Amino acid sequence: MYDVLIIGGGVSGMSCALILGSAQNKPFVTDKKIGIIVHQKASSLQDALFNNAYGISAGKLGSELLTESIDHLNQLYPHIDQIAGEKVMKIEGEDGNFTVITNKNSYQTKIVVVGIGAGNPFTIEGLEDFVMPHQKVIPEKNRIQLKNIDHRVTEGIYVIGTLAGWRSQLAIAAGSGAAVATDILTLWNGGIHAQVHDSIRK
C-alpha cells in the first residue's frame, strides 16, 4: 500500500515527487511509502526547447529534462519507487484505499496524484465524470482538464499541471506539482502547514 502514488513523469509529476522525496527526514514522512509511475511517452516535453524557464539554461531540451529528472529523483531520493514502462488504465476505490490499474500491474494507494497532461481523449477509466473542456486553452486545441478545487478532484485524488487547468508553461506545471506536494505534507502533518527547504546554513 502506497501512501501516495503519482501518475505521470512530466514536469508536474516529477516536481511533486521531488518535493515529497526531499521531506524524507520529517518525522511525519519517515514512514510514508511514495511511488511515481514515470510514463513519459506522451509528454509535451519530448519536443520542447527552453529559453524562458527560470533556473534552466537557455537552449535546454525537454527530452534532456525528462531523463535528468528521473536520474535526479533516483540519486537524491531513491526511497521513492519509480515505476517505468507502465501506463495507467483505470483508477477505482475511495479515499484511503484506491486501486491504480496499469497495462501490466495494479497498485494500492491511499492518495492518487494525476499529472498526465491535457490531451484529449482522456484515457484513465474511473475519472470520466470529472473531465471538462480546458478553461485556459483556445477551443481549437481541444484540450481537457479535470474539475477540481485547488487541485483536489475528490477526496484522496489530486490533479496537477495542465490537467488541473493551468496553462502549458514549465514553471506553472512545476509549481502546480510542488503545491500539491506541500498540501499532502500538510495533510500528513496533521493539518499544520508544511513545506521543505534546504539551506547552505544547515
C-alpha positions, 0 to 999 in steps of 0.5 A: 500500500502506497501512501501516495502514488503519482501518475505521470513523469512530466514536469508536474509529476516529477516536481511533486515527487521531488518535493515529497522525496526531499521531506524524507527526514520529517518525522511525519514522512519517515514512514510514508511509502511514495511511488511515481509511475514515470510514463513519459511517452506522451509528454509535451516535453519530448519536443520542447526547447527552453529559453524562458524557464527560470533556473534552466539554461537557455537552449535546454531540451525537454527530452534532456529534462525528462531523463535528468529528472528521473536520474535526479529523483533516483540519486537524491531520493531513491526511497521513492519507487519509480515505476517505468514502462507502465501506463495507467488504465483505470483508477477505482476505490475511495479515499484511503484505499484506491486501486491504480490499474496499469497495462501490466500491474495494479497498485494500492494507494491511499492518495492518487496524484494525476499529472498526465497532461491535457490531451484529449481523449482522456484515457484513465477509466474511473475519472470520466465524470470529472473531465471538462473542456480546458478553461485556459486553452483556445477551443481549437486545441481541444484540450481537457482538464479535470474539475477540481478545487485547488487541485483536489478532484475528490477526496484522496485524488489530486490533479496537477499541471495542465490537467488541473487547468493551468496553462502549458508553461514549465514553471506553472506545471512545476509549481502546480506539482510542488503545491500539491506536494506541500498540501499532502505534507500538510495533510500528513502533518496533521493539518499544520502547514508544511513545506521543505527547504534546504539551506547552505546554513544547515 
